[in-house]
Amino acid sequence: MNFYFMRKEKPMSMSSRTIVTVCTAVATLISGCADTMRAASTPDERTSYSIEHGWAKLDRAWGSTSTVDIDRHGNVWVFERCGANTCAGSNLAPILKFDPSGKLTQSFGGGLFVFPHSIHADREGNVFVADAEGKDGKGHVVVKFSPEGKMLMTLGKPGVAGETNDTFNRPSAVVTAPNGDIFVADGHGGNSNARIVKFSKDGKFIKTWGRKGTAPGEFGELHAIAIDSSGRVFVGDRTNNRIQIFDQEGKFLAEWKQFGRPSAIYIDASDTIYVADHASTAKLNPGFRRGIRIGSVKDGVVKVMIPGVGPEPEKENVPEGVAADGQGNIYGAEVALKNVAKYVRK
């Protein structure tokens, strides 16, 4: 919001002073308004990146993918939907590992999943995946694999939707803390759950928090989860157009709306935050354009905005999943285009 005064030296009238005071108070107290202004002022950075859609080489048709992650060696991991938009009835391997050049070096997990939705490479090189639907005795689980593809742990009961301590209902995202604790965003909107579930490194249930709603600590559609260097848990609450921030015991700390309608959150080692918003519209999230927003978790300021590509804002293609490597390259998992794009800064 900008204020213009015709004569700088002229004292401000009581009514003008009141207007400014009220507006300042509103901007301070209503964080959503301030966040929207910060996001709206972010420069369009599309021309600063070249996009490589054929970067990752696969010897079969790509399926939809909503998730991508980078391991400690710079390899790119993708959880892909078996050449379609589901893995139900397929024996294709949906867990794919690419080296930095885009060469496929490993694949596994065939016949185990229904709806691949989230992938996370932990600090030891293990790979966690979340299966966000259930069918024929599969799905509704989070599974841990070794880097070589050996199944090490299953959280949840395959094919069983529930909200007990040992079941999920459409888990949408997973992340691990430095000590190995596991955090699962359990739910994907609709009639699914709306909670965060915390487990120990060995899979022992610790606690859960959250429920459906719009208040702080409540969730609409869970879709992303990440942890920063201070241990704060960032949760993508997509249909509520916000990121919610918690400590690891579930205490609500803050909400951020300046990053749009979050489908994916990635926080790198320097606490740079990347948020993919592929669902904002004038109706669902007024004032926000689809794109990848980049900032810092230290101050929450959006510094870069990479809009999608398309004929008009609400039909632009924007990745649903996002990650970044140590060289600043950004990787976008694309549901509609069935690909993983690589954004390279020019």
C-alpha positions as CSV (number, residue, x, y, z in Angstrom):
1,M,0.0,0.0,0.0
2,N,1.4,3.4,-0.9
3,F,0.6,6.8,0.6
4,Y,1.3,10.1,-1.4
5,F,1.4,13.6,0.1
6,M,1.2,16.7,-2.0
7,R,3.3,18.9,0.3
8,K,5.8,17.3,2.5
9,E,6.3,20.3,4.9
10,K,2.5,20.7,5.5
11,P,1.4,19.1,8.9
12,M,-0.8,16.1,8.4
13,S,-4.4,16.7,9.4
14,M,-6.0,14.7,12.2
15,S,-8.1,12.8,9.6
16,S,-5.0,11.9,7.6
17,R,-3.1,10.9,10.6
18,T,-6.0,8.7,11.6
19,I,-6.1,7.1,8.2
20,V,-2.4,6.3,8.3
21,T,-2.6,5.0,11.8
22,V,-5.5,2.7,11.0
23,C,-3.9,1.5,7.8
24,T,-0.6,0.8,9.6
25,A,-2.3,-1.1,12.3
26,V,-4.3,-3.1,9.8
27,A,-1.1,-4.0,7.9
28,T,0.6,-4.9,11.1
29,L,-2.1,-7.0,12.6
30,I,-3.5,-8.7,9.5
31,S,-0.5,-10.8,8.4
32,G,-2.3,-12.0,5.4
33,C,-2.5,-8.5,4.0
34,A,1.1,-7.8,4.6
35,D,2.2,-11.1,3.2
36,T,0.1,-10.6,0.0
37,M,1.8,-7.2,-0.5
38,R,5.2,-8.7,-0.1
39,A,4.5,-11.5,-2.6
40,A,2.9,-9.1,-5.1
41,S,6.1,-7.0,-5.2
42,T,8.3,-9.9,-6.0
43,P,9.9,-9.6,-9.5
44,D,9.0,-12.0,-12.2
45,E,12.1,-14.2,-12.6
46,R,11.0,-16.5,-15.4
47,T,13.5,-15.1,-17.9
48,S,16.4,-15.8,-15.4
49,Y,16.0,-19.5,-15.9
50,S,16.1,-21.9,-18.8
51,I,13.7,-24.9,-18.4
52,E,14.8,-28.3,-19.5
53,H,11.7,-30.6,-19.8
54,G,13.6,-33.6,-21.3
55,W,16.4,-33.5,-18.7
56,A,15.7,-36.8,-17.0
57,K,15.9,-39.8,-19.4
58,L,13.5,-42.7,-19.0
59,D,13.2,-45.7,-21.4
60,R,9.4,-45.8,-21.0
61,A,6.6,-43.3,-20.8
62,W,6.6,-41.0,-17.8
63,G,3.6,-41.0,-15.5
64,S,2.3,-38.1,-13.5
65,T,4.5,-37.2,-10.6
66,S,3.9,-34.7,-7.8
67,T,7.2,-35.2,-5.9
68,V,11.0,-34.9,-6.3
69,D,13.9,-34.8,-3.8
70,I,17.7,-34.5,-3.8
71,D,19.9,-36.8,-1.8
72,R,23.2,-36.0,-0.1
73,H,25.2,-36.9,-3.2
74,G,23.1,-34.7,-5.5
75,N,21.1,-37.5,-7.1
76,V,17.5,-36.7,-8.0
77,W,14.8,-39.1,-6.6
78,V,11.3,-39.2,-8.2
79,F,8.2,-41.1,-7.1
80,E,6.3,-41.5,-10.4
81,R,2.8,-43.0,-11.2
82,C,3.8,-45.9,-13.3
83,G,3.4,-44.3,-16.8
84,A,-0.1,-43.1,-16.0
85,N,-1.8,-41.3,-13.1
86,T,-1.9,-44.4,-10.9
87,C,0.1,-47.5,-10.1
88,A,-2.9,-49.6,-9.4
89,G,-2.6,-52.9,-11.4
90,S,0.9,-52.0,-12.6
91,N,4.3,-53.7,-11.9
92,L,6.4,-50.8,-13.2
93,A,8.9,-49.5,-10.8
94,P,7.8,-46.0,-9.6
95,I,10.8,-45.0,-7.5
96,L,13.4,-43.6,-9.8
97,K,17.0,-42.3,-9.1
98,F,18.8,-40.1,-11.6
99,D,22.3,-38.8,-11.4
100,P,23.0,-35.1,-11.9
101,S,23.2,-35.6,-15.7
102,G,19.7,-37.0,-15.9
103,K,20.8,-40.7,-16.3
104,L,18.5,-43.2,-14.7
105,T,20.8,-45.2,-12.3
106,Q,18.2,-47.1,-10.2
107,S,14.5,-48.0,-10.0
108,F,12.5,-50.2,-7.6
109,G,9.1,-50.5,-5.9
110,G,7.1,-52.2,-8.6
111,G,3.8,-53.7,-7.6
112,L,3.7,-52.1,-4.2
113,F,1.9,-48.8,-4.5
114,V,-1.4,-47.2,-5.7
115,F,-0.9,-43.4,-5.8
116,P,2.7,-42.2,-5.4
117,H,2.6,-38.8,-3.8
118,S,5.7,-37.9,-1.8
119,I,9.4,-38.9,-1.7
120,H,12.0,-37.9,0.9
121,A,15.7,-38.8,1.0
122,D,17.0,-38.7,4.5
123,R,20.5,-37.7,5.8
124,E,21.7,-41.3,5.7
125,G,20.6,-41.9,2.1
126,N,17.5,-43.8,2.9
127,V,14.3,-43.1,0.9
128,F,10.8,-42.6,2.3
129,V,7.7,-42.6,0.2
130,A,4.1,-41.8,0.9
131,D,1.2,-43.6,-1.0
132,A,-1.8,-41.3,-0.9
133,E,-4.6,-43.7,-1.9
134,G,-5.6,-47.3,-1.2
135,K,-6.8,-50.2,-3.3
136,D,-6.6,-54.0,-3.4
137,G,-4.7,-54.3,-0.2
138,K,-2.1,-51.6,-1.0
139,G,-1.7,-47.9,-0.2
140,H,-2.3,-45.6,2.8
141,V,1.3,-46.2,3.9
142,V,4.7,-44.6,4.3
143,V,7.5,-46.9,3.4
144,K,11.3,-46.6,4.1
145,F,13.8,-48.1,1.7
146,S,17.6,-48.4,1.8
147,P,19.5,-46.5,-0.9
148,E,19.7,-49.9,-2.8
149,G,15.9,-50.4,-2.7
150,K,15.6,-52.8,0.3
151,M,12.4,-52.3,2.2
152,L,13.3,-51.3,5.8
153,M,10.0,-50.2,7.4
154,T,6.3,-49.7,6.7
155,L,4.2,-47.3,8.6
156,G,0.5,-47.7,8.4
157,K,-1.4,-50.9,7.3
158,P,-1.4,-51.5,3.5
159,G,-4.8,-50.9,2.0
160,V,-6.4,-49.9,5.4
161,A,-7.6,-46.3,5.8
162,G,-7.9,-45.2,9.4
163,E,-6.9,-42.6,12.1
164,T,-5.5,-44.8,14.8
165,N,-1.9,-44.7,15.9
166,D,-0.9,-47.3,13.3
167,T,-3.1,-46.3,10.3
168,F,-3.2,-43.4,7.9
169,N,-5.9,-42.1,5.6
170,R,-4.2,-40.8,2.4
171,P,-0.8,-39.7,3.7
172,S,0.4,-37.0,1.4
173,A,4.0,-36.1,2.6
174,V,6.8,-37.3,4.8
175,V,10.0,-35.8,6.2
176,T,12.7,-36.7,8.8
177,A,14.4,-34.6,11.5
178,P,18.2,-34.7,12.1
179,N,17.7,-37.2,14.9
180,G,15.7,-39.5,12.7
181,D,12.2,-38.7,14.0
182,I,9.6,-39.1,11.2
183,F,6.8,-36.6,10.5
184,V,3.9,-37.6,8.3
185,A,1.3,-35.3,6.8
186,D,-1.6,-37.6,7.1
187,G,-4.4,-36.5,4.8
188,H,-5.1,-35.2,1.3
189,G,-8.4,-33.3,1.7
190,G,-11.9,-34.6,1.2
191,N,-12.8,-37.4,3.7
192,S,-9.2,-38.2,4.6
193,N,-7.4,-37.3,7.8
194,A,-6.1,-33.8,8.6
195,R,-3.2,-34.3,11.1
196,I,0.5,-34.6,11.6
197,V,1.8,-37.9,13.0
198,K,5.2,-38.1,14.6
199,F,7.2,-41.4,15.0
200,S,10.6,-42.2,16.3
201,K,13.4,-43.3,14.1
202,D,12.5,-46.9,14.6
203,G,8.8,-46.3,13.7
204,K,7.4,-46.1,17.2
205,F,4.3,-43.8,17.5
206,I,5.0,-40.6,19.5
207,K,2.2,-38.2,19.0
208,T,-0.3,-36.6,16.6
209,W,-1.7,-33.1,16.2
210,G,-4.2,-31.3,14.1
211,R,-7.8,-31.7,12.8
212,K,-9.9,-30.4,10.0
213,G,-10.6,-26.7,10.0
214,T,-9.2,-23.2,9.3
215,A,-8.0,-22.1,12.7
216,P,-4.3,-22.2,13.7
217,G,-3.2,-25.8,14.1
218,E,-6.1,-27.0,11.9
219,F,-5.8,-28.2,8.3
220,G,-7.8,-28.1,5.1
221,E,-5.8,-30.2,2.6
222,L,-2.4,-31.4,3.7
223,H,0.1,-31.5,0.9
224,A,3.7,-30.8,2.0
225,I,6.0,-30.9,4.9
226,A,9.6,-29.8,5.5
227,I,12.0,-29.0,8.4
228,D,14.4,-26.0,8.6
229,S,17.8,-25.9,10.3
230,S,16.3,-24.8,13.6
231,G,14.0,-27.8,13.7
232,R,10.7,-26.0,12.9
233,V,8.2,-28.0,11.0
234,F,6.7,-26.3,7.9
235,V,3.3,-27.8,6.7
236,G,1.7,-27.0,3.4
237,D,-2.0,-26.5,4.2
238,R,-3.1,-26.0,0.6
239,T,-6.8,-25.3,0.6
240,N,-6.3,-22.8,3.4
241,N,-3.7,-21.0,1.3
242,R,-1.0,-21.1,3.9
243,I,2.1,-22.6,5.3
244,Q,1.7,-23.4,9.0
245,I,4.9,-23.6,11.2
246,F,5.2,-25.7,14.3
247,D,7.8,-26.9,16.8
248,Q,8.4,-30.6,16.8
249,E,5.9,-31.1,19.6
250,G,3.1,-29.6,17.6
251,K,3.1,-26.1,19.1
252,F,1.8,-23.6,16.6
253,L,4.3,-20.9,15.9
254,A,3.1,-19.0,12.8
255,E,1.3,-19.0,9.5
256,W,2.6,-17.6,6.2
257,K,0.4,-16.8,3.3
258,Q,2.9,-15.0,1.2
259,F,4.0,-18.2,-0.6
260,G,0.7,-18.8,-2.2
261,R,-1.3,-22.1,-2.2
262,P,1.5,-24.6,-1.3
263,S,1.6,-27.9,-3.0
264,A,5.3,-28.5,-2.2
265,I,7.9,-27.1,0.3
266,Y,11.6,-27.7,0.0
267,I,14.1,-26.1,2.5
268,D,17.8,-26.5,1.7
269,A,20.8,-26.5,3.9
270,S,21.1,-22.7,3.9
271,D,17.5,-22.3,4.9
272,T,16.3,-21.1,1.5
273,I,12.7,-22.1,1.0
274,Y,11.2,-23.2,-2.3
275,V,7.4,-23.4,-2.5
276,A,5.5,-24.7,-5.6
277,D,2.0,-23.2,-6.0
278,H,0.3,-24.8,-8.9
279,A,-3.3,-24.3,-7.7
280,S,-3.9,-20.6,-7.0
281,T,-6.7,-19.0,-9.0
282,A,-8.5,-15.6,-8.8
283,K,-11.4,-17.4,-7.0
284,L,-9.4,-19.8,-4.7
285,N,-6.6,-17.5,-3.8
286,P,-7.2,-13.9,-4.9
287,G,-4.1,-11.8,-5.6
288,F,-1.7,-14.8,-6.2
289,R,-0.3,-16.1,-9.4
290,R,0.8,-19.7,-9.9
291,G,4.5,-20.3,-9.7
292,I,7.6,-21.3,-7.7
293,R,8.3,-18.8,-4.9
294,I,11.8,-18.7,-3.3
295,G,12.8,-16.9,-0.1
296,S,14.3,-17.5,3.3
297,V,12.8,-19.2,6.4
298,K,14.7,-16.6,8.5
299,D,12.5,-13.7,7.5
300,G,9.7,-15.2,5.4
301,V,10.3,-12.7,2.6
302,V,9.6,-13.9,-1.0
303,K,12.6,-12.9,-3.0
304,V,12.1,-14.7,-6.3
305,M,8.9,-15.7,-8.2
306,I,9.1,-18.0,-11.2
307,P,5.7,-18.0,-12.9
308,G,4.4,-21.0,-14.8
309,V,4.3,-21.4,-18.6
310,G,1.0,-21.1,-20.5
311,P,-1.4,-18.9,-22.4
312,E,-2.9,-17.2,-19.3
313,P,-2.2,-17.2,-15.6
314,E,-4.9,-19.7,-14.5
315,K,-3.9,-22.2,-17.2
316,E,-0.2,-22.0,-16.7
317,N,1.7,-25.2,-16.0
318,V,3.5,-25.1,-12.7
319,P,5.2,-28.1,-11.0
320,E,3.4,-29.7,-8.1
321,G,6.7,-30.9,-6.5
322,V,9.9,-28.9,-6.1
323,A,13.5,-29.4,-4.9
324,A,16.9,-27.8,-5.5
325,D,20.4,-29.0,-5.6
326,G,23.6,-27.5,-4.3
327,Q,24.3,-25.6,-7.5
328,G,21.0,-23.7,-7.4
329,N,19.2,-25.8,-10.0
330,I,15.5,-26.3,-9.3
331,Y,13.6,-29.5,-10.1
332,G,9.9,-29.4,-10.7
333,A,7.7,-32.6,-10.6
334,E,4.9,-32.1,-13.2
335,V,1.6,-33.9,-12.8
336,A,-0.1,-32.7,-16.0
337,L,3.0,-32.8,-18.3
338,K,4.2,-36.1,-16.8
339,N,7.8,-35.1,-16.5
340,V,10.5,-33.6,-14.2
341,A,11.7,-30.2,-15.4
342,K,15.0,-28.8,-14.5
343,Y,15.3,-25.0,-14.0
344,V,18.8,-23.8,-14.7
345,R,19.7,-20.2,-13.8
346,K,21.1,-18.4,-16.9
